[in-house]
Amino acid sequence: MEPVTPSPAVVQPDRELVEEILDELDIEHTTDAEGDLAISTAHLTIFFLFGKEGDLFTVRTFYDRPYSVDDKPMLLTALNEWNADTMWPKVYTFTQDNGALRLVGDSQLYIGAGVTREHLSTVIAHWVRFSIKFYRWLTDRIAFETD
C-alpha cells in the first residue's frame, strides 16, 4: 500500500491573509476611506471584498473612465465579446446618478468551506492580472471601433 500524501491545509480567507498574499506577490495595496483593501492605479481600482456571511470572496474592479449613454451600444457589444471569450472578470456597465456610465468587473470565489492558501494566491494573482488586461483590451478595442 502506498503512503497517503496529506492534502494541503484548508484556510478560511480573511483580509489579513489577502494582504499577506498581496505582499508576497509584490503588489502595492492601500485602504480606502471606508477601510476596504484596494489596489489603486491611474485607470482602475481593485477591491478585495468578503460577503456578509463570509462565504464569498469578491475581487471587484472599478474602471475610472466615464462613458456617456451614447457609448452604451458600443460598450455592450465589446463587453459581450469579452464576457463570452474570457472567464473573468465579468464586466458590466453601471449608470451613476449623474448619468455617466462606468464599468465594473467582478470575479468571485466561494470560500465557505475554505480554500488552500496556494489556490487563493493563484486566484488573486490571475484576477488582478486579468482586471488590468481587460482595461488594455478595451482601450485597444475602442480605438479600433473609433478609427
C-alpha positions in Angstrom: 0.0 0.0 0.0 1.4 3.4 -1.0 1.7 6.1 1.7 -1.1 8.7 1.6 0.1 12.2 0.8 -1.5 14.7 3.1 -3.7 17.3 1.5 -2.7 20.9 1.7 -4.2 22.7 4.7 -7.5 24.5 4.0 -7.8 28.0 5.3 -10.6 30.4 5.8 -9.5 33.6 3.9 -9.7 36.9 5.5 -8.4 40.4 4.9 -5.1 39.8 6.7 -4.4 36.7 4.5 -5.2 38.7 1.4 -2.8 41.4 2.5 -0.1 38.9 3.2 -0.6 37.3 -0.3 -0.5 40.8 -2.0 2.8 41.5 -0.2 4.2 38.2 -1.3 3.1 38.9 -4.9 4.8 42.3 -4.5 1.6 44.2 -5.3 1.2 47.6 -3.7 -2.1 48.0 -1.9 -3.9 50.5 0.2 -7.0 51.1 2.3 -9.8 53.3 1.0 -11.8 55.8 3.1 -14.3 53.1 4.1 -11.5 50.8 5.2 -11.6 48.4 2.2 -8.4 46.8 0.9 -7.7 48.0 -2.6 -5.1 48.3 -5.4 -5.4 51.8 -7.0 -3.9 52.9 -10.3 -4.5 55.8 -12.6 -7.1 53.8 -14.6 -8.8 51.4 -12.1 -9.3 50.5 -8.5 -9.4 46.8 -7.5 -11.2 46.0 -4.2 -10.9 42.7 -2.2 -14.3 42.1 -0.5 -15.8 39.4 1.6 -19.6 38.6 1.7 -21.6 39.3 4.8 -21.7 35.6 5.7 -18.0 35.2 4.9 -18.7 32.6 2.2 -17.9 34.7 -0.8 -14.7 36.4 -1.8 -15.0 39.0 -4.5 -12.4 40.9 -6.4 -14.3 44.0 -7.8 -12.7 46.4 -10.2 -14.0 49.9 -10.9 -12.7 51.3 -14.1 -12.2 55.1 -13.8 -13.1 56.2 -17.3 -16.6 57.6 -17.6 -18.7 57.0 -20.7 -21.8 58.6 -22.0 -25.2 56.9 -22.5 -24.5 57.3 -26.3 -21.5 54.9 -25.8 -23.6 52.2 -24.3 -24.4 50.2 -27.5 -20.7 50.1 -28.4 -19.7 49.2 -24.9 -22.3 46.4 -24.6 -21.0 44.9 -27.9 -17.5 44.9 -26.5 -18.5 43.6 -23.1 -20.5 40.8 -24.6 -17.4 39.8 -26.6 -15.2 39.9 -23.5 -17.6 38.1 -21.2 -18.2 35.3 -23.8 -14.5 34.8 -24.5 -12.9 35.3 -21.1 -13.6 33.6 -17.8 -13.0 36.7 -15.5 -13.6 39.4 -14.7 -17.2 39.5 -15.8 -17.6 43.2 -16.7 -20.8 45.2 -16.8 -22.0 48.8 -17.0 -23.1 50.8 -14.0 -25.0 54.1 -14.5 -24.2 56.7 -11.9 -26.7 59.2 -10.6 -25.2 61.9 -12.9 -25.9 59.7 -16.0 -22.3 58.8 -16.6 -21.6 55.1 -17.3 -18.8 53.3 -15.5 -17.6 49.8 -16.0 -17.3 47.3 -13.1 -15.6 43.9 -13.2 -16.4 41.1 -10.8 -14.6 37.8 -10.0 -16.0 35.7 -7.2 -14.9 32.6 -5.3 -17.0 30.5 -2.9 -14.9 30.2 0.3 -17.5 28.9 2.7 -15.7 25.5 3.0 -12.3 27.1 3.0 -9.6 27.0 0.3 -5.9 26.2 0.1 -3.6 29.2 0.5 -1.9 28.3 -2.8 -5.3 28.3 -4.6 -6.2 31.7 -3.1 -2.8 33.1 -4.1 -3.2 31.9 -7.6 -6.7 33.3 -7.9 -5.7 36.7 -6.6 -2.7 36.9 -9.0 -4.8 35.9 -12.0 -7.7 38.1 -11.2 -5.6 41.2 -10.7 -3.7 40.5 -13.9 -6.9 40.0 -15.9 -8.6 43.1 -14.4 -5.7 45.1 -15.8 -5.7 43.1 -19.1 -9.4 44.0 -19.6 -8.5 47.7 -19.3 -5.8 47.3 -22.0 -8.1 45.1 -24.2 -11.0 47.6 -24.0 -8.7 50.6 -24.7 -7.5 48.8 -27.9 -11.0 47.7 -28.8 -12.4 51.2 -28.5 -9.5 52.7 -30.5 -10.3 50.1 -33.3 -14.0 51.0 -33.2 -13.4 54.7 -33.5 -10.8 54.5 -36.2 
